[in-house]
Amino acid sequence: MIGGGAGGLFAGLTATRRFAVGTSGLPAVFLYIGDDTLRFFYTILISLGITVVVTAAVTFILSFRFEKADARQDAILGAGLELEPAAASPVVTASPAGGGVATVTRTGLTEITSPVQGTVVPLTAVADAAFASGAMGPGVGIEPTTGTVVAPVGGRVVAAMSSGHAYGIRTDDGVEVLVHVGIDTVRMKGEGFAPSVSQGERVEAGQLLVHADLDAIREAGNEATVILVVTNAAKAGTVTASAGGEVVVAGEPVLAVTAHEN
C-alpha cells in the first residue's frame, strides 16, 4: 500500500493519463501511448519503478521488527527443536490441581491436562488460522474463566516468551506441548502477564506458569482463548482431544498422546 501510494503520487504530480479504456495490469502501460507522445508512457513506467523500489525498501525495513518477533514465535511453536533421547520411564508423576502427587504406570499413553479452568472448544473454532488449521499441531482451545495458567505436563521449559504469553514444555518422554495464552497477545508486549517460570526451568504438572489479566487481554481487543497443542505429534504419537463444550478445571485431562508402536 505504501509503495503503491508513492507510485500513484508521482503519476498524479506528473498528470499521467491514459488514452484508452482497458483492464488494469502490466499490459495496460501501452494505453498511456497516444497523441504522438511517449511522455505518459515513460511516466507510468517510472511510477511502477517507484512502487517496486519503495515496496522493497519498506518491506526490508519493517522486517527488522516483525521477523524478529516471528523468530521468537517459531521457537515457541517448536521450529528447529530437536528431541533429546528420552530415557525409558516406566513411572510418571503429576501434581493434580487439588494438591498431592498422583503416580501412574507408563503404558505408552501421555495425558495432557488443562492449563486453566474454562470451557473446551475445538481447535478449529479458535480465532487464529495457524492454530485452527492444525499447522501448529493437534490440540484444543479453552475459553478461560480465570487467569491462572498452570503447566499441563511435567517437563522442561524449552521456550518461554519474554512477554509471558506462551510456553513450550518438553516431557521426559519427548512430547512437546505448547501453551499459548490469548490470540495475538504477543502485541501486548507483556502487559497484563505475570510469568512465574523461565526457559530452561523444570516444572511439574499443575505448577503456575503465568497469571494473565483476562480483562486486559480483552480490553486490548484480543481473544483470551488459551490454546494447548502438541507441536511434535508426528513423532510423539496419536493425539486425542476432549470434545468441545466440556467444562474443565486446571489439571483435568483434555489431551491424550498414544505413542506409536515400534
C-alpha positions as CSV (number, residue, x, y, z in Angstrom):
1,M,0.0,0.0,0.0
2,I,2.8,2.4,0.8
3,G,4.7,1.6,-2.4
4,G,1.5,1.9,-4.5
5,G,0.8,5.2,-2.8
6,A,4.2,6.5,-3.7
7,G,4.0,5.4,-7.3
8,G,0.5,6.9,-7.6
9,L,1.6,10.2,-6.1
10,F,4.3,10.5,-8.8
11,A,1.8,9.7,-11.5
12,G,-0.6,12.3,-10.1
13,L,2.0,15.0,-9.9
14,T,3.1,14.4,-13.5
15,A,-0.6,14.3,-14.7
16,T,-0.1,10.9,-16.2
17,R,-3.2,9.7,-18.1
18,R,-4.4,7.0,-20.4
19,F,-5.6,7.5,-24.0
20,A,-7.9,4.5,-24.0
21,V,-10.0,2.5,-21.6
22,G,-8.9,-1.0,-20.7
23,T,-8.2,-3.5,-18.0
24,S,-5.6,-2.9,-15.3
25,G,-2.3,-4.8,-15.2
26,L,1.1,-4.5,-16.7
27,P,-0.1,-4.7,-20.4
28,A,-2.1,-1.6,-19.6
29,V,1.0,0.6,-19.8
30,F,0.5,0.7,-23.6
31,L,-2.7,2.6,-23.0
32,Y,-0.6,5.6,-22.0
33,I,0.7,6.0,-25.5
34,G,-1.2,8.5,-27.7
35,D,-1.3,12.0,-29.1
36,D,2.0,11.4,-30.8
37,T,3.8,11.4,-27.4
38,L,5.5,8.8,-25.3
39,R,5.7,11.2,-22.3
40,F,2.9,9.4,-20.3
41,F,4.3,6.0,-21.2
42,Y,7.6,6.9,-19.6
43,T,6.0,8.5,-16.5
44,I,3.8,5.4,-15.9
45,L,6.9,3.2,-16.1
46,I,8.7,5.4,-13.7
47,S,5.7,5.2,-11.4
48,L,5.8,1.4,-11.5
49,G,9.5,1.5,-10.7
50,I,8.9,3.8,-7.7
51,T,6.3,1.4,-6.5
52,V,8.6,-1.6,-6.7
53,V,11.6,0.2,-5.1
54,V,9.6,1.8,-2.2
55,T,7.7,-1.5,-1.5
56,A,11.1,-3.4,-1.4
57,A,12.7,-0.8,0.9
58,V,9.7,-0.6,3.3
59,T,9.5,-4.4,3.5
60,F,13.2,-4.7,4.3
61,I,13.0,-2.0,7.0
62,L,9.9,-3.5,8.7
63,S,11.4,-7.0,8.6
64,F,13.8,-6.0,11.3
65,R,10.9,-5.6,13.7
66,F,8.4,-8.2,12.6
67,E,10.7,-11.1,11.5
68,K,12.4,-10.9,14.9
69,A,9.0,-11.4,16.5
70,D,8.3,-14.3,14.2
71,A,11.6,-15.9,15.0
72,R,10.7,-15.9,18.7
73,Q,7.3,-17.2,17.9
74,D,8.8,-20.0,15.8
75,A,10.9,-21.1,18.8
76,I,7.7,-21.4,20.9
77,L,6.0,-23.4,18.2
78,G,8.7,-26.0,18.2
79,A,10.5,-24.9,15.0
80,G,14.1,-26.2,15.0
81,L,13.7,-28.0,18.3
82,E,15.5,-31.4,18.3
83,L,14.1,-34.1,20.5
84,E,16.6,-35.2,23.1
85,P,16.9,-39.0,23.5
86,A,14.2,-40.0,26.1
87,A,15.2,-42.4,28.7
88,A,12.9,-45.3,29.4
89,S,10.5,-44.1,32.1
90,P,8.0,-46.7,33.5
91,V,6.6,-44.3,36.0
92,V,5.3,-40.7,35.5
93,T,4.4,-38.4,38.4
94,A,2.0,-35.5,38.2
95,S,0.7,-32.9,40.6
96,P,-3.1,-32.6,40.5
97,A,-4.7,-29.2,40.8
98,G,-6.1,-30.1,44.2
99,G,-2.7,-31.0,45.6
100,G,-0.9,-34.2,46.3
101,V,1.0,-36.4,43.9
102,A,-0.5,-39.0,41.7
103,T,1.6,-41.9,40.4
104,V,0.6,-43.7,37.2
105,T,2.2,-46.5,35.3
106,R,3.6,-45.6,31.9
107,T,1.9,-47.6,29.2
108,G,2.6,-45.6,26.1
109,L,-0.1,-43.0,26.9
110,T,0.7,-39.4,27.9
111,E,-2.1,-37.4,29.4
112,I,-2.0,-33.6,29.0
113,T,-4.2,-31.7,31.4
114,S,-5.9,-28.4,31.0
115,P,-3.7,-25.4,32.0
116,V,-6.6,-23.3,33.0
117,Q,-10.2,-23.5,34.2
118,G,-12.8,-22.9,31.5
119,T,-14.7,-24.4,28.6
120,V,-13.1,-26.7,26.0
121,V,-13.5,-25.6,22.3
122,P,-12.4,-27.5,19.2
123,L,-9.1,-26.2,17.8
124,T,-10.9,-25.5,14.5
125,A,-13.0,-22.9,16.4
126,V,-10.0,-20.9,17.6
127,A,-9.8,-17.5,16.1
128,D,-6.3,-17.9,14.8
129,A,-5.8,-19.5,11.3
130,A,-2.4,-21.0,12.2
131,F,-3.8,-22.9,15.1
132,A,-7.2,-23.6,13.7
133,S,-5.8,-25.2,10.6
134,G,-3.7,-27.6,12.7
135,A,-0.5,-26.3,11.2
136,M,0.9,-25.9,14.7
137,G,-0.2,-29.3,15.8
138,P,-3.3,-31.0,17.2
139,G,-4.9,-29.8,20.4
140,V,-7.8,-27.8,21.9
141,G,-8.7,-24.3,22.9
142,I,-10.0,-23.4,26.4
143,E,-12.1,-20.3,27.0
144,P,-10.8,-19.4,30.4
145,T,-12.8,-18.2,33.4
146,T,-9.6,-17.4,35.4
147,G,-6.3,-16.0,34.5
148,T,-4.2,-18.6,36.5
149,V,-2.4,-20.7,33.9
150,V,-0.5,-23.8,35.1
151,A,1.7,-26.4,33.4
152,P,-0.3,-29.1,31.6
153,V,2.5,-31.6,31.9
154,G,5.7,-32.1,33.8
155,G,9.0,-31.5,32.0
156,R,11.5,-28.8,30.9
157,V,10.5,-25.4,29.7
158,V,12.2,-25.3,26.3
159,A,10.8,-22.0,25.3
160,A,9.3,-19.1,27.1
161,M,8.3,-15.8,25.5
162,S,9.6,-12.8,27.4
163,S,6.1,-11.3,27.0
164,G,4.8,-14.2,29.2
165,H,2.0,-15.3,26.7
166,A,3.4,-18.6,25.5
167,Y,5.4,-21.6,26.8
168,G,6.8,-24.7,25.3
169,I,7.3,-27.7,27.6
170,R,9.0,-31.0,26.7
171,T,8.2,-34.0,28.8
172,D,10.7,-36.7,29.8
173,D,9.1,-38.9,27.1
174,G,9.8,-36.4,24.4
175,V,6.3,-34.9,24.0
176,E,6.4,-31.2,23.2
177,V,3.5,-29.2,24.4
178,L,2.7,-25.5,23.6
179,V,0.6,-23.3,25.9
180,H,-0.4,-20.1,24.2
181,V,-2.5,-17.6,26.2
182,G,-4.8,-15.5,24.1
183,I,-4.9,-14.6,20.4
184,D,-2.3,-12.0,19.1
185,T,-1.3,-11.3,22.7
186,V,2.4,-11.1,21.6
187,R,1.4,-7.5,20.6
188,M,0.7,-6.7,24.2
189,K,4.5,-6.9,24.9
190,G,4.0,-8.4,28.3
191,E,1.3,-6.1,29.6
192,G,-1.2,-8.0,31.7
193,F,1.1,-11.0,32.1
194,A,2.9,-12.0,35.2
195,P,5.2,-15.0,34.3
196,S,6.4,-17.4,37.0
197,V,8.8,-19.6,35.1
198,S,11.7,-19.1,32.7
199,Q,13.2,-21.1,29.8
200,G,15.4,-23.9,31.0
201,E,13.5,-24.5,34.2
202,R,11.9,-27.8,35.1
203,V,8.2,-27.7,36.0
204,E,5.7,-30.2,37.4
205,A,2.2,-30.6,36.1
206,G,0.0,-28.1,37.9
207,Q,2.8,-25.6,38.6
208,L,2.0,-22.0,37.9
209,L,3.3,-20.7,34.6
210,V,1.8,-17.3,34.4
211,H,-1.1,-15.2,35.7
212,A,-2.9,-13.4,32.9
213,D,-5.2,-10.5,33.3
214,L,-8.1,-11.6,31.2
215,D,-9.7,-8.2,31.3
216,A,-6.6,-6.5,30.0
217,I,-6.4,-9.0,27.1
218,R,-10.0,-8.3,26.1
219,E,-9.6,-4.6,26.5
220,A,-6.7,-4.8,24.1
221,G,-9.1,-6.2,21.5
222,N,-7.8,-9.8,21.8
223,E,-9.5,-13.1,22.4
224,A,-8.4,-14.7,25.7
225,T,-8.6,-18.3,24.5
226,V,-5.9,-20.5,25.9
227,I,-4.5,-22.8,23.2
228,L,-3.0,-26.1,24.0
229,V,-1.3,-28.1,21.2
230,V,1.2,-30.9,20.8
231,T,3.8,-29.5,18.4
232,N,5.6,-32.7,17.5
233,A,2.7,-35.1,17.2
234,A,4.2,-36.7,14.1
235,K,7.0,-38.1,16.3
236,A,5.2,-38.2,19.7
237,G,2.1,-40.3,18.6
238,T,-1.6,-40.1,18.0
239,V,-3.3,-37.2,19.8
240,T,-6.9,-37.5,21.1
241,A,-8.7,-34.4,22.3
242,S,-11.6,-33.8,24.6
243,A,-14.9,-32.9,23.0
244,G,-15.8,-29.2,22.7
245,G,-18.2,-27.8,25.2
246,E,-16.8,-29.6,28.2
247,V,-16.2,-27.5,31.3
248,V,-12.9,-28.4,32.9
249,V,-10.7,-27.3,35.8
250,A,-7.0,-26.9,35.7
251,G,-5.3,-30.3,36.0
252,E,-8.2,-32.2,34.3
253,P,-7.1,-34.3,31.3
254,V,-8.0,-32.8,27.9
255,L,-5.5,-34.4,25.5
256,A,-4.0,-37.9,25.3
257,V,-1.0,-38.9,23.3
258,T,-0.7,-42.5,22.4
259,A,2.8,-43.5,21.5
260,H,3.4,-45.0,18.0
261,E,4.1,-48.7,18.0
262,N,7.7,-49.6,17.1
